[in-house]
Amino acid sequence: MSIQSEMQKIGKDAQNAAFILKNISTNNKNNALLRMAKELENNSEKIIQANKKDLENAKAQHLEQAKIDRLELNFDQIHQIADGLRAIANQPDPINEVISMWRRPNGMDIGQIRVPLGVIGIIYESRPNVTADATGIALKSGNAILLRGGSEAINSNIAITEILHIAATNEGLPENCIQIIKNTDRAYVDEMLKLKEYIDVIIPRGGEALIQKVVRNSQVPTIETGIGIVSMFINNDADYDMADKLVINSKCSYPAVCNALDKLLIHEEIKDKYIPRIIALLKKNNVEVRGDEETQKLVPNVILASEEDWSTEYLSLKICIRIVKDINEAIKVITKYDSKHTESIITKNYMDARKFLNEIDAAAVYVNASTRLTDGGVFGLGSEIGISTQKLHARGPMGLKQLTSTKYIIYGNGQIRE
């Protein structure tokens, strides 16, 4: 069978499963999610062994450390993945939710309800937890899912998918509601991007090269989960202790993810006191600090930042520091270099906070909080299939409702168009 024929069959099978899945009861879906969570934990040793193969291959291929960090799984992480599925089961089912209803003068009753998108394709790199997170959200929102993970995580992804598939079908979900492309040949991705007859949306998750390839070449509608070039502005009235805590958490708690801090902008009025302090703290936490010329004058061992640094998502223990005149310059710099993902301001000034919230164009904008909080679980969405940086069809962490569309239902008693 040719790659084209194979992908056509996979797409058609997914579409048939989606037709059944949209009518599956909430109770049935929840039972499947809970069974999936339990079986992941019961089979955690199998997953770890598969993951070890991926890690060995990644190291042999000299994969960058940030990708290896995102690839690695342990027993605690598998438990967290299972808990994520349980959290999705506890979320309200969005399907058939009545968004609004009204009666027209001619007596027609018109309602707008939530419905599944249909078939969701996801193309992603490195992180095998995405396999379970995406599957759980897709199924709860009534969608079939087609998974295509990166070659570096192929063994982990297949192991997780097989466990999820057995659990879901044992609870009565349709046979092809969860499918994974097991062949790592990139030609399969090319064919997947052509399946507009069967796939309703494709979501790319990974580096900029992957995302741009999908967005440029897909014949299927896409939701762009852009890279995270994340900035934080320390205002002239900021509480230093709070700023310390938020900078370190944003940068160091998990540097290999898209909501980790990359750029730190500091008001010039506090540069003499705060910059040496925060750089010392960053270096204590093994962060490589780069900065503009003015920052380098204050702390000579700082690496001089290049123009490229300001538009780079590091995904590692690196950060750029820049001194700005005021909040207006901070907003201007962020707007020039950001990826419209996550930005934060540390300030006591209410008007400056409001200005930052109003003028920064990003999916998530914070006042006095860590950038690492941009997450579906933290937001109370149960989990997320990705963080959208576009404005259509969804923006920010994408939970259950973001994987639905709407349709109008109309009750009449013989009305015609006059």
Residue, then its C-alpha position, 0 to 999 in steps of 0.5 A: m500500500s502506498i503512503q498516500s493510500e495508507m494515510q487516506k485509510i487512516g483519515k477515513d477510519a478517523q472520520n468514521a470514529a468521529f461520527i460515532l464519538k460525537n454521540i457517545s455519552t458523557n458518562n461513557k467518555n469519563n469512564a474511558l478517561l478514568r480507565m486510560a489513567k489507571e492503565l497508564e499507571n498499571n503499565s508505567e514500567k512498559i512506558i519507562q522501558a520504551n522511553k529508555k530506548d528513545l533516550e538512548n537514541a537521542k543521546a547517540q544522535h547528540l540531540e540538544q539537551a533541551k529536547i532530551d529534557r522534554l523527552e524523558l519520563n519517570f514514574d512521577q511524571i506518568h502519575q501526573i499524566a494519569d492525573g491529568l486524564r482524571a482532571i479532564a474526566n472531572q471537567p464539564d462536557p462541552i458537547n451539546e452545551v446550549i450557548s444561547m437560545w431565542r425566539r424570533p417574531n415568526g415563532m421560530d426557536i433558534g439555539q446555538i450549541r457546542v459540537p465537536l470539531g470532528v477529527i483532530g490531527i496533532i504533529y508534535e515533537s519530543r514530549p511524550n506526555v502530549t500523546a496522553d494529554a491531547t488524546g484525553i482532551a480530544l476524546k472528552s470533547g467528542n473528537a477522534i485524534l490522529l497523532r504524529g509525534g517526533s521520531e525521537a519519541i516514537n517508542s514512548n508515543i507508541a507505548i502510550t497510545e497502545i495503552l490508551h487505545i486498549a483502555a478506551t475501546n474496552e470502555g466502548l469508544p470506537e475502534n479508530c478514535i485514537q490512531i498514531i502514525k508509527n512510521t517516522d518517514r516525513a512523507y507521512v506528514d506531507e500526506m497528513l497535511k493533504l487530508k482535508e477531506y478527513i481531518d478538520v484541524i491540524i495542531p502543530r506543537g514544537g519548534e518554529a521550523l515544525i510549526q512554520k512547515v505545517v502552517r505553510n504546507s497544510q491544506v487542512p486548517t491549522i491552529e498555530t501553537g507558536i514558540g514562546i519568546v517570553s518577557m518580563f518587565i520589572n517596573n521602577d516600583a517593583d518589590y525586589d523580593m517578589a521580583d526575585k521569586l518570579v524571575i527565578n520561577s519563570k526562568c528556572s523551574y522548567p527552562a525547556v518549555c514554551n512559557a519559560l522566561d527568555k527576556l528580562l526588561i528592567h526600568e532604568e531607575i532601579k538598574d544600579k540596585y536591582i541588576p547586580r542583585i538579580i544577575a547574582l541570583l540568576k548565576k547562583n541558579n546556573v543561568e547564563v546571562r546575556g545583556d545589552e551594553e548598559t547591563q554589561k557596564l554594570v556587571p562586566n562578566v555578562i555576555l553581550a547580547s546579539e540582535e538574534d538573542w532578542s528574538t530567540e526562544y532559549l528553552s535552556l538556562k539562558i536569559c537576556i537582560r535589557i535596561v529600558k527607560d520606562i514602561n512605554e519602551a518596555i512595551k515597544v521592545i516586547t512588541k518588537y520581539d515577542s511571539k504573542h505567547t506570554e508576558s508579565i509585569i512586576t509593579k505596584n502601580y495600578m495604572d501601569a499594570r492596566k496599561f501593560l494589560n491593555e497594550i501588550d498583544a499576547a495570549a496571556v498577560y500577567v501582573n505580578a505572577s510567573t510566566r510559567l503559569t500559562d498552562g491549561g491545568v493551572f487555568g482550570l481547563g483540566s489540561e491542554i492540547g497546546i497554547s495557541t498564539q493566533k487569534l482564530h479559532a482559539r487563543g491561549p491554552m486550548g482546553l475542551k471548549q477550544l476543541t469545539s465548534t458551534k451549530y445553530i438548531i432551529y425549531g419551527n412549525g411551518q415557517i417559510r422565507e417571505 
